[in-house]
């Protein structure tokens, strides 16, 4: 087994994880209502593409980390998961940047006027409902998964492997779902970016 990389301090970790999770959630919600009208000199939707690529990479890394731990390759598992965490931080920064500069796109808004007319709704048909189901589950789980990811990482980094394994059984599939549906959401909404 691996040695602890962090000194165990559940009270401090709980506070830090809680505060960080609440601050990230509040920032994402608050910035979701703000759009900066600044010309950056390039297509701001490159951030959304970056987000989709990062999400896909995280999904692949999560599978690789699961395989590594099942094979007893704990050092590889730890390294892969650390890369997934770093990529998730890069995703968060890029996501906030995209929201600030691009605003919201509406699924089906083919003429990019910010409204989805009855004709536009008819043109996309049932795909609109499919999109909203995927989007709503993706957004909800993305909003609640962060503290679970951080607590799972904390338990692993403090070498509390039974507790790490117990929480990872719930964290892994939720995190994987969020990572895997990110590129799907991007593929579905990107035709409606202005």
N, C-alpha and C positions, 0 to 999 in steps of 0.2 A: 504493500500500500504506500501511498504518497505521504510525505510529511505535510504538516499544516503550513500554509503560506501566509496566513493571517492569525493573529492572536485572538482567541475567542473572547468576545465581549458582547453577549446577546443584547444587553440593554442599549449600548451605544449603537450597535448594528441596527437594531430595531428602529431607533430614532432616526438614524441617518437614512436608512432605506425608506422609512415612512415620509420623512421630509422631502427627500429627493423625488419620490414618486408623486407626491402631492404637487410639488413645484412644477415638475414636468407636465403633469396633467393640466394644471392651471395655465401654464404658459401656452400649451397647445390649444386649449379652449379659447383663451383670450386672443391669441394671435390669429385664430381662425376667423375672427370678426374684423380683422384689420387687413387692409390691402394697401401697400405702398405703390403709388404710381410713379415709378422710377424706371427709366429706360437703362437697362444694364448693358446694352450693346450686343446682346446675344439672346437666343430663345430661352426664356426662363424655364421652359418645360424640360430642359436638359436635367434639371434637378429631379423631376418626376421619373424620367428614364433611369437616372442614377439610383433612385429609390427602388425601382422595380428590379434592377440588376442586383442591388445589395440584398433585397429581400430574397431573391432567388439563390444568391450565394449563401445566405444564412440558412435557408432551407436545406441546401446540399450539405453544409457544414453540420447541421443538426443530425442529419442521417449518418454522416461520417463519424461524428462523435458517438452516436448510439452504437454503431458497429464496433468502434474502437473499444468502448467500455465493455461490450458483450464479449469481446475477444480477450479482455483482461489487459488491454494496452492503456493503462491509466494515465501515463504521461502524455501520450498522443491525445487521449480524450480531453485532458486539461488544456493542452495547447489549442486544440481545435475549438473548444468552447470559449477560450479567451479571445480568439480571432472573431468568433461569432459575436461576442460582447462588444468588441471594438467596432466591428462593422455596424452593429446596432446603434452605437453612439453616432457614427458617421451618418447613418440613416436619419436619426432624429434631427441632427443639425440641418441636413439637406431638406428634410420634410418641412421644417419650420421655415427655412428660406424660401422654398417653393410656395408655401401658403402665403407668405408675406408679399411676394412679388407677382404671383399668378392669380391669386384669388380662387374662387370656386368655379368649376365647370359643371354643367348639368347634363346628365345622360340623355341623349336624344336631341340636344340643341344643335341641330345640323347647320342652322344659319348663324350660330354664335351670337345671338342677340341677348342672351341671358335668360330667355324664356323658352319653355318647351310647349309649343302649340299643340292642339289636338291632332293636327296633321303629322307633326313630328312624333308624337306619342304613338300614333297609328303605324308610322313607318318602322319603329323599332319593336312594336308589338310586345310579346311576352318577355323579350330579352330585358325590358326595363325592370320587370319584377325580379328576374334572375339576378340582374345587376344589384338591385337594392337589397336582396337577401344576402348576397355575398358581401356587399359593402357593409351592411349593418352588423353582420357577425364579425367581420374583419375589424371594424372600428371599435366595437364593444370589447372584443378580446384584446385588441391592442391597448385599449385604455386601462384594462385591469391586469394585464399580464406582467407589467414592469416590476411590481414588488415581489411577485412570485419568482421571476427570473433572478432578481437580486438576492432573495433569500436562498434560493437554490445554489447560486454561486457562492454565497457566504458559507453555507454548510459544507460545500466541497472544499473551499479554501481554508476552512478551519479544521479540516480532516474529520468532520463528523459524518462519515460516509453512510451509516444507516439512515440518518435524518436526511442527508442529501438525496439518497436513493428514493426515500419515501416521497419527498416533495417533487422530485424530478419526474416521477410517474405521472403527475398531473401537469407540471409545468411544460415538459417536453412536447406533448401533443398539442397543447394550446399555442405554444410559441411556434411550433411547426406550422400549424394552421394559419396563423397570422403571417408568417413568412411566405408560405406557399400561395396564399390568396392575394398577397400584395401585387405580384406581377399580373395576376388575373384582373384585378381591379384596374390596374394601369392600362392593360390591353383593351379593356372595355371602355374606359373613359377617355383615353388619349385622342380618339378621333374628334372629340368635342372640345378640345382645348382651343382657345382663341389664339 
